[in-house]
Amino acid sequence: MFTELYYWTYSILKKIKTNDNPEFNAFLGISSFQCLNILSIFGIINYFFVFNIPQNIVIYSGIILFVSITATNYFSIFSKRDEIKKKYEKFNISRRRKGQLFLLLYVLVSLALFVYVLANLVTAKY
């Protein structure tokens, strides 16, 4: 699933003339959205169970989360980027549109959920 999202992100980013490295930027973009989704889930869980976590633990946990997601994606997506490109370049027009629509929905829902959780469910303590 995320390999396809990677490919569609890459295909959009490579059309931007000022983008020097669309493969790496797509990899970081997918990793960032995965991290946002996990943080949204943590925000929802914290809303219901009200954990009192110190600020430094929150910061270190966020850094560890991003590094672990990025490292996992490096070995599962970025290192296999040529194989991924070959696989998804063969899709017909209707399948390409479905994939691009799925990417758009994934980005919009991820951002909307994160903003909603941040604005309405997470209480500022620090």
Residue pairs with C-beta under 8 A, 6 or more apart in sequence:
2 30
2 34
2 73
2 76
2 77
3 76
3 77
3 80
3 84
3 87
3 88
4 88
4 99
4 102
5 30
5 102
5 103
5 106
6 26
6 27
6 30
6 77
6 81
6 84
7 26
7 84
7 85
7 87
7 88
7 99
8 88
8 99
8 100
8 102
8 103
9 25
9 26
9 29
9 30
9 103
10 22
10 23
10 26
10 81
10 85
11 100
12 100
12 103
13 19
13 22
13 25
13 26
13 29
14 22
16 22
19 25
23 78
23 81
24 78
27 73
27 74
27 77
27 78
27 81
28 70
30 73
30 77
31 66
31 69
31 70
31 73
32 66
33 106
33 107
33 110
34 69
34 73
35 62
35 65
35 66
35 69
36 110
36 111
36 114
37 110
37 113
37 114
38 65
38 69
39 62
39 65
39 114
40 110
40 113
40 114
40 117
43 117
43 118
43 121
43 122
44 117
44 121
45 51
46 53
46 121
46 122
47 117
47 121
47 122
53 61
55 125
55 126
77 84
88 99
91 99
